[in-house]
Amino acid sequence: SGIVYDRRLDGEVLEFGNTSALYESDLVMVDRGTGSYWWQVAGEAIVGPLTGATLKPLSSSVARWEDWRQLHPDTQVLSRDTGFERSYETDPFLNYSELIDNGQFPFPVGEAARDGRLAASTLVVGVEMGDVNRVYPLPIPDGVINDAIDGTPVVVLTAGDGETAKVFSPVVEGTTLHFEQTDDGFVDDMTASAWTATGEAISGELTGQRLKAIPSRTTFWFAYIAAFPDAELYQS
């Protein structure tokens, strides 16, 4: 999982590093100012002076390179021509999904992480809003989900085969739009404008408008439910 956080806390800007430790089989970060340890998916300090503090998640998405290039063709990427020999093509997690789906976690996890409602390796997008934490399993078969969380409208738009997803507010100029996926992309029901998976209207009455992105986390089911055991699964 890759999750983006605002690293400002109580007026201070924190600088993070990797502890090489794991908690619930998930990355543990360290802020170099206080030496506190932070649980990556939860964004919560679990050891040290800042224990109990939480970071604010920002809008982000996890994508395959193929899908990302289609959405952002001008993206630059770090070169592999570093002057050092590295086995970049080797995947150290090749059988990871199969193992954890069979309950064979390579590192200890608690009972919450073994929630059997989904396979452990299922990718999910989680959103916190008000008193509700909701999880959307990927891929999304219809490419789009129109929903409301704690009374606030949201829309989940996907790219590629539905495994690249981002969450937006569907409210534009005071009107809540409803989206469906067509051969021309995503279309809203009010103006029939066409939208991209990045939330931009590219044709129709609303051309040039952009949907406001909503903070979310994309990760394995086991890691998300371990961090947020009260999260609810989306029901269509």
Secondary structure, DSSP 8 states (H G I E B T S, - for coil): ----EE-EETTEE--EEEEEEEETTEEEEEETTT--EEETTTTEEEESTTTT-B-EE-------HHHHHHH-TT-----S-SSS---TT--TTTTHHHHHHTT--SS---SGGG-TTS-TT-EEEEEEETTEEEEEESS-TTSEEEEEETTEEEEEEEETTTTEEEEEE-EETTEE--EEEETTEEEETTT--EE-TTSBEEESTTTT-B-EE---EEEEHHHHHHH-TT-EE---
